[in-house]
Amino acid sequence: MSFLDNYEGVAERIKRFWATYPEGKIHTSIVDVDIKSGYILVECRIYKKYEDEHPAGIDYAFGNVATYNVNMKKWFVEDTVTSAIGRCAGLVLGTDTRPTQENMRQAENIDVQMVQESAQDVDLWATSISEDLVPAASAIEQIKSQLGGVQVAAAPICPHGHMIWRSGDKAGKAWGGYMCVEKTKAKQCSPRWFVLASDGQWKPQV
């Protein structure tokens, strides 16, 4: 018997959610991401009923590509989203263990040598803050530069949940905006349109 037998898998947890709340809904969104650095923070919101304005549970999952084995590195984004759903479903349904079976299997397979090499000892008392610790404002600017200088505002919420950002190019002109997640077109909320300004920033259309 493996210690993993004590943990519930994400698939089982999601099936249990739909069996308990067949009229519910699951929303995920990216809070922060830097593909070049190899990390992503995903938020999951679960509602017991589709029309509920407020979620029954909110939880997060942080994914770092460095902690994945070679065969799973290309799926670290999808795996992190799945992890957020599993954790949030456990929060709503109630479970003895917040981590899922997949979480614990990943933890078991982490290359110890890799972690030791990446987690070098740092003496903060002997380190200049200005040299090694990046202030929040600088971190934000760094993220903006790595994302090509395009900063998108936080996702707005409509009566149907978190709106989804979509963008594209039509006839050589960039377009973007937040769209309602309601599947029935007649019931969808109006899009929140943005325009790409000359400084490379997306700004609300006025």
C-alpha positions in Angstrom: 0.0 0.0 0.0 1.4 3.4 -1.0 1.0 6.5 1.0 -0.6 8.0 -2.1 -3.6 5.8 -1.4 -4.5 8.1 1.4 -5.0 11.0 -1.0 -7.9 11.6 -3.4 -7.2 12.1 -7.1 -8.3 15.3 -8.8 -10.6 13.4 -11.3 -12.3 11.7 -8.4 -12.7 14.9 -6.5 -14.2 16.7 -9.6 -16.6 13.8 -10.2 -17.7 14.0 -6.5 -18.3 17.8 -6.9 -20.5 17.3 -10.0 -22.4 14.5 -8.3 -23.0 16.8 -5.2 -23.6 20.0 -7.1 -24.8 19.2 -10.7 -25.8 22.9 -11.2 -22.5 24.3 -10.1 -19.7 25.8 -12.0 -15.9 25.9 -11.9 -13.9 29.0 -13.0 -10.1 29.3 -13.2 -8.0 32.3 -14.0 -4.3 33.2 -14.1 -3.2 35.5 -11.3 0.4 35.8 -12.3 2.6 34.1 -14.9 6.1 34.3 -16.3 6.7 31.6 -18.9 10.3 32.6 -19.4 11.1 32.3 -15.7 8.9 29.1 -15.5 6.2 29.9 -12.9 2.4 30.4 -12.8 -0.1 31.2 -10.1 -3.7 30.0 -10.8 -6.9 30.9 -8.9 -9.9 28.6 -8.9 -13.4 29.7 -7.9 -16.1 27.1 -7.4 -19.8 27.9 -7.2 -22.5 25.5 -5.9 -25.1 26.9 -8.3 -24.4 28.4 -11.7 -26.3 31.6 -10.9 -24.6 32.2 -7.6 -22.9 35.6 -7.4 -20.3 34.6 -4.8 -18.2 31.5 -4.9 -18.5 28.7 -2.3 -14.7 28.4 -2.3 -11.5 30.0 -3.6 -8.1 28.4 -3.7 -4.8 28.7 -5.5 -2.0 26.6 -7.0 1.5 27.7 -7.7 3.4 25.9 -10.5 7.2 26.0 -11.0 8.5 24.2 -14.1 11.8 23.5 -12.3 10.0 21.0 -10.0 8.7 18.9 -12.8 10.4 15.9 -14.4 11.5 16.1 -18.0 8.3 14.4 -19.4 6.0 16.7 -17.5 7.7 20.1 -18.0 5.7 21.0 -21.1 2.4 20.4 -19.2 3.2 22.4 -16.0 0.6 25.1 -16.8 -2.2 22.6 -17.4 -1.1 20.6 -14.3 -1.2 23.8 -12.2 -4.7 24.6 -13.3 -5.8 21.1 -12.5 -4.2 21.3 -9.1 -6.0 24.6 -8.3 -9.4 22.9 -9.2 -8.6 19.9 -7.1 -7.6 22.0 -4.1 -10.7 24.3 -4.4 -13.0 21.3 -4.9 -11.6 19.8 -1.7 -12.3 23.0 0.1 -15.9 23.1 -1.0 -16.7 19.4 -0.5 -14.7 18.9 2.6 -11.8 16.4 2.8 -9.2 15.1 5.2 -6.4 16.2 3.0 -6.2 19.5 1.0 -3.4 18.2 -1.3 -4.5 15.8 -4.0 -2.9 12.5 -5.0 -1.3 14.3 -8.0 0.2 17.0 -5.6 1.8 14.4 -3.4 3.1 12.3 -6.3 4.8 15.4 -7.7 6.3 16.1 -4.3 7.6 12.6 -4.1 9.3 12.7 -7.5 11.1 16.1 -7.0 14.8 15.8 -7.8 16.4 16.4 -4.4 19.7 17.4 -5.9 18.0 19.9 -8.2 16.2 21.5 -5.2 19.4 21.7 -3.2 21.2 23.4 -6.1 18.4 25.9 -6.7 17.9 26.7 -3.0 21.4 28.1 -2.2 21.9 29.4 1.3 21.6 33.2 1.5 22.7 35.1 4.6 20.2 38.0 4.5 21.9 39.7 7.4 25.1 40.0 5.3 23.3 40.8 2.1 22.5 44.3 0.7 18.7 44.6 0.2 19.3 46.8 -2.7 21.4 44.1 -4.4 19.4 40.9 -3.9 15.8 41.8 -2.8 13.7 43.3 -5.5 11.0 45.8 -4.3 7.4 45.1 -5.4 7.3 48.1 -7.8 10.5 46.9 -9.5 9.2 43.4 -9.7 6.0 44.6 -11.5 8.1 46.6 -14.0 10.2 43.6 -14.6 7.2 41.4 -15.3 5.8 44.0 -17.6 9.0 44.2 -19.6 9.2 40.4 -19.9 5.6 40.3 -21.1 6.5 42.7 -23.9 5.3 45.8 -22.1 1.6 44.8 -22.4 -0.2 45.1 -19.1 -3.8 43.9 -18.8 -6.1 45.1 -16.0 -7.5 42.6 -13.5 -10.3 40.5 -14.9 -13.7 42.1 -14.1 -16.6 40.0 -12.8 -20.1 40.0 -14.3 -23.2 38.1 -13.0 -21.9 35.0 -14.8 -18.5 35.0 -13.1 -15.0 36.1 -14.1 -14.9 37.5 -17.6 -12.3 36.0 -20.0 -9.7 38.1 -21.8 -9.6 37.7 -25.6 -7.6 39.6 -28.1 -6.6 39.4 -31.8 -5.9 41.3 -34.9 -8.4 42.3 -37.6 -7.3 44.1 -40.8 -4.0 45.0 -39.1 -5.6 46.5 -36.1 -5.3 44.9 -32.6 -8.4 44.3 -30.6 -8.9 43.1 -27.1 -11.5 42.9 -24.3 -13.1 40.8 -21.6 -15.9 38.5 -22.6 -18.8 37.0 -20.7 -18.5 33.2 -20.0 -22.2 32.6 -20.4 -22.6 30.1 -23.3 -26.1 31.3 -24.4 -25.4 34.3 -26.6 -28.8 36.0 -25.8 -27.9 36.0 -22.1 -24.3 37.2 -22.4 -23.2 40.4 -20.8 -21.8 43.1 -23.0 -18.0 42.9 -23.7 -15.6 45.2 -21.8 -13.6 46.5 -24.8 -10.0 47.8 -24.5 -7.7 49.6 -27.0 -4.0 49.2 -27.4 -2.5 52.7 -26.7 0.7 54.1 -28.3 2.6 53.2 -25.2 1.9 49.5 -25.7 -0.6 49.3 -22.8 -4.2 48.0 -23.0 -6.6 50.7 -21.8 -10.4 50.7 -21.3 -12.3 52.0 -24.4 -14.1 55.2 -23.6 
